[in-house]
C-alpha cells in the first residue's frame, strides 16, 4: 500500500528543542503563583476569622461531632484502601454541614485536620496538591457559610425553624451546597489546567459521572446538616449509611481503576482489548468499516535519559490528553505499554483513518513539555491498519499496524504509514 507520510522538517525527529523562555515562564509560573495565592488567602481569612469569632459551646460541640464522623469515614477508607486513581469520597457529607451550620471560620478550619488524616492515614500525595485541596475546600466552605448565614443568621440557635418550617431555609441550603461544589471544583480545576495547559477544561471540571457524584454528595451533606441541626445524637444514625455509601462508591472506583492506566487515565491494555473485541464483533455484524492506529512516541527513551522520568511522565500525560481531545467519544483509546498507544476508530475507512492519524500527529507535534533547561517537543509515528483489508481479527490488525508503525519509523519518524503489501518485518532498532 502507499504510505501516507509527512516530513519532520528541520528537526529531523529530534525531541529536544532550544529553551523557549515564553513557554517555561507561562506554564510552571502560573501554577507556582496560583497555589501560594490560594493558600495565602485561606490562611489570611482563617486568622481573621479566629480573631473575629467568639467561640460558643454548641458550635464547638457540633464541630467536634462532625470532625469525629469525618475521621470515622477516613478510617473506613484506610481499611478499604485508596490507591492512585481513586479520588472521590463522601467527606463533603461532613464538610458541608460545618459550612451551613457554623460560622465561616469553622468551614476554613475543618479541612485542615481531615486532610492531614488523609495524607498520613490513607494515601500520601504531593504536599502542594494536598494543601491546595485543603485551601479550596476551606474557601468554598467559607463562601457557602457567609451566604447561608445571610438568610439563616443562627442555624443552631434555639428551635431550628429553618428545618421545621422548611421555607426558605432548606431550598437556600441546597443552593448553598451547590455553590460549595462549584467553588471547590473551579478552584482545583484552575490548578489542574495550569499543570497541564494542553488539556481540555471539561476534563478537569465535570463529566456526567462526576456531576452525578457531586449531586449525591450535595444531597447527603444537606441531609446530615438537617440531622445535626435537629439533634447531634441523630448523627449516630446518619453515620453508618454514609460509611456504607462511601465504601460502595470507592468499590466502584476501584473497579474503574482496574480498567485504566494509572499514569495516563486511558484504558489499560487488557481493558482496551476487551472493548476492541466488542467493536470488532459489531463491525462484523453490521459490515461497517473500522480502523486501528498504533502510535509510538519518537525517541521517548532519549527524553527519559536526558530529562528524567518525571518529564517523561509529563510527555505521556500530554500525549494521552491530546489523543483524547482529538477523538470521538466512542473511539476506543488505550495505552498499550511503554510509549505506545492504540486507537480503534469505528466506522473509519482508509481516508478517514489516515486523516485522523495525521490530525493526531499534527496536534502532538505542537506539544511543548516544560523541562529544567527549556521545553521538550514531542513527535509520534503512527501505523494504520484497516479491518478486512489488513486483518480479519484483532491480532491480525495489531500485527499489520505494527508493521506500518515500523515503516513509519524506518522512513524518518513523525509520520503516518499504512502496511506494505508484502515483505518481512525487520527488528526495530
Secondary structure, 3 states (H helix, E strand, C coil): CCCCCCCCHHHCCCCECCCCHHHHHHHHHHHHHHHHHHHHHHHHHHHHHHHHCCCCHHHHHHHHHHHHHHHHHHHHHHHHCCCCCCCCCCCHHHHHHHHHHCCHHHHHHHHHHHHHHHHHHHCCCCHHHHHHHHHHHHHHHHHHHHHHHHHCCCCCCCCCHHHHCCCCHHHHHHHHHHHHHHHHHHHHHHHHHHHCCCCCHHHHCCCHHHHHHHHHHHHHHHHHHHHHHHCHHHHHHHHHHHHHHHHHHHHHHHHHHCCECCCCCCECHHHHHHHHHHHHHHHHHHCCCEEEEEEEECCHHHHHHHHCHHHHHHHHHHHHHHHHHHCCCCCEEEEEECCEEEEEEECCCHHHHHHHHHHHHHHHHCCEEEECCEEEECCEEEEEEEECCCECCHHHHHHHHHHHHHHHHHCCCCCEEECCCCCCCCCCC
